[in-house]
Amino acid sequence: MNLKRKEAEKLAARTPSFEEMTASLHAGPRLARGMIRETRDVVAYCRKFCDEVVRPQVLELDRGLHEDPDHLPWDFVKKANEWGFYSLWIPRLLGGHGVNFSSLSYAMEEIGSVCLAMANLIGVHYLGFGTLTSSGNARLMRRLAQDVVAGEKSGEPCLISLAITEPGAGTDVEEVDLVDKANLGCQARRVDGGYEVNGSKVFISNGHLSTWHMVISYSDLARPSETTVMMAVKTGMKGFSFGRHEKKMGQRACPASELVFNDCFVPDELVALDDRIAQTFTRSQRETGQQMIDYVVSTSRAAVGAFGVGAARGAYEAALKFASETVVDGELLVNHEWAQCWLAEMLKNVTLGRLAYAETNYANGLYGMFKLLHEEPMFSIMRLTPRFIYERYVAPLLEKPGATAFYRKRSYDGQSSCEQHRTSGLASIAKFAGTDFGIKNCQMALAFMGEAGLRQDRGAEKHLRDAKLLQIYEGTNQLNRLNLFKCLIACGCDGARVFEEKEGGLS
Ligand SMILES: Cc1cc2nc3c(=O)[nH]c(=O)nc-3n(C[C@H](O)[C@H](O)[C@H](O)COP(=O)(O)OP(=O)(O)OC[C@H]3O[C@@H](n4cnc5c(N)ncnc54)[C@H](O)[C@@H]3O)c2cc1C
């Protein structure tokens, strides 16, 4: 290698950029060393939880929901709460256990490898909390986090859901370029001292089980991309109620709920972000809206990719167990060469899916939502500072408007659009790769196991039913492919257009 520095930089900046190819190389030296030990402990903790709580009830709960689809799994949620799962990934500054956020993906793989529904009963709470975090509203983050922590202490779980999907708009609400053409019906109309919400949201995971709901709505349905409103709505508030509980093919233990708003007044103190706040940022309201979505989905898509890897692993483990117990032609199946190749292919899918979500988490730590928290010295400061210091000195500061203004400025004006695209593009890869690998392995397990795979007591057919849903939520896998094209391909390709409706429909 004999390249001048400038020449090397120019070549490295070409698509794919060097940073895109090597998030882990950049992250390695910068991320805190303590993260490895902490993540190992999280994985061990999840294995214990799976052995003691998840595995003993997984098939029975699924069977029970087949008979009574309206059943709500409070017993499981209470157990997960008792084990601390709803505050494990909430920063210590806000009263939680403050475990590094990347470890959430490994935890979701671990629990998802046994039951995706139970993994989602935990994981989607962080989709709600992550959405609130993306708003940068420190005061509201503290308020909801306090409720979650109090719920852990009292044994009455306090969960947070995210409500964005509407009866007529699913994919469209995940992209600013699409939302203006969407068939929206849920409006947050500006009134004195807050917003009045009317309409409904559907397919909201954990809806019936959650105390708080982060609701994304629009004050002007003719200009939604410029008038996004994010607010926290509490179960029991006047004008807010639950509608139907969807009956779905998989992940039955995790309810998908309809939320109904009927002149529901949400005071300003519960508004996390709206167009008036977005005006204070350097970028346009539209761009800020997409940045907010990207902050959220870049973390949640990594976690859903990890769910997919969990499904791929669960299927692989079921196939391996079957191969180790089944004799074919006088020889254990696992000793047949074709079976060894089959199992090797399945393990390859697990490993590649895991690399994709790990790479996205590195990018999130460097450029996205976990920036600052994953780097030294912040990582160690957060862990070494005694709790009473947070409670007595730091927490009151979070109530001051200056804290929110500083956090928002850093998050929104401090992230370049290149960093935003890189993180979002990698997250889409993690999402569709992990979940496609999940489906692939579930199908391979069923093909491998013959009629045994179809039996309910083997669990393999449940993995397939559960995994199918993963290709749909957090943006369908088609949408994620388009997002990847938008973020990491179109910018280096002259004349490329994406998310534009052409004659004759979508191209
Ligand atoms: C189990 C489950 C849990 C969920 N949990 C939540 C939750 O907690 N909170 C929440 O807000 N939502 C949730 N959702 C909703 C989920 O995010 C949407 O289902 C998803 O965004 C897809 O929207 P849709 O189902 O309306 O499909 P549509 O948007 O109607 O899409 C139908 C088809 O058209 C394709 N398509 C649509 N638009 C385009 C386009 N512009 N270009 C190319 N192809 C396109 C899609 O890829 C898909 O194949 C959940 C969904 C499920 C199934």
The ligand as a Gaussian input file, in Angstrom:
#p B3LYP/6-31G(d) Opt

LIG

0 1
 C      -47.874000      -7.964000      15.133000
 C      -47.807000      -6.524000      14.782000
 C      -47.457000      -5.611000      15.759000
 C      -47.420000      -4.248000      15.459000
 N      -47.095000      -3.366000      16.452000
 C      -47.184000      -2.026000      16.191000
 C      -46.968000      -1.070000      17.242000
 O      -46.634000      -1.416000      18.373000
 N      -47.130000       0.235000      16.963000
 C      -47.490000       0.675000      15.724000
 O      -47.639000       1.871000      15.541000
 N      -47.686000      -0.210000      14.698000
 C      -47.545000      -1.543000      14.904000
 N      -47.756000      -2.445000      13.898000
 C      -48.106000      -1.968000      12.563000
 C      -46.987000      -2.138000      11.561000
 O      -45.983000      -1.183000      11.790000
 C      -47.611000      -2.054000      10.155000
 O      -48.360000      -3.246000       9.993000
 C      -46.564000      -1.958000       9.084000
 O      -45.977000      -0.678000       9.088000
 C      -47.163000      -2.203000       7.688000
 O      -48.304000      -1.431000       7.480000
 P      -49.641000      -2.097000       6.913000
 O      -49.851000      -3.364000       7.651000
 O      -50.697000      -1.067000       6.975000
 O      -49.303000      -2.465000       5.424000
 P      -49.429000      -1.497000       4.129000
 O      -48.743000      -0.206000       4.410000
 O      -50.870000      -1.460000       3.771000
 O      -48.618000      -2.305000       3.096000
 C      -49.176000      -3.390000       2.334000
 C      -48.117000      -3.831000       1.324000
 O      -47.770000      -2.750000       0.435000
 C      -46.381000      -2.477000       0.479000
 N      -46.169000      -1.026000       0.417000
 C      -46.886000      -0.093000       1.038000
 N      -46.409000       1.137000       0.729000
 C      -45.377000       0.964000      -0.110000
 C      -44.478000       1.842000      -0.801000
 N      -44.575000       3.148000      -0.717000
 N      -43.565000       1.306000      -1.600000
 C      -43.482000      -0.038000      -1.739000
 N      -44.291000      -0.920000      -1.122000
 C      -45.211000      -0.425000      -0.312000
 C      -45.914000      -3.038000       1.827000
 O      -44.557000      -3.379000       1.809000
 C      -46.810000      -4.257000       1.974000
 O      -46.287000      -5.316000       1.237000
 C      -47.738000      -3.808000      14.151000
 C      -48.060000      -4.742000      13.162000
 C      -48.082000      -6.081000      13.456000
 C      -48.419000      -7.054000      12.362000

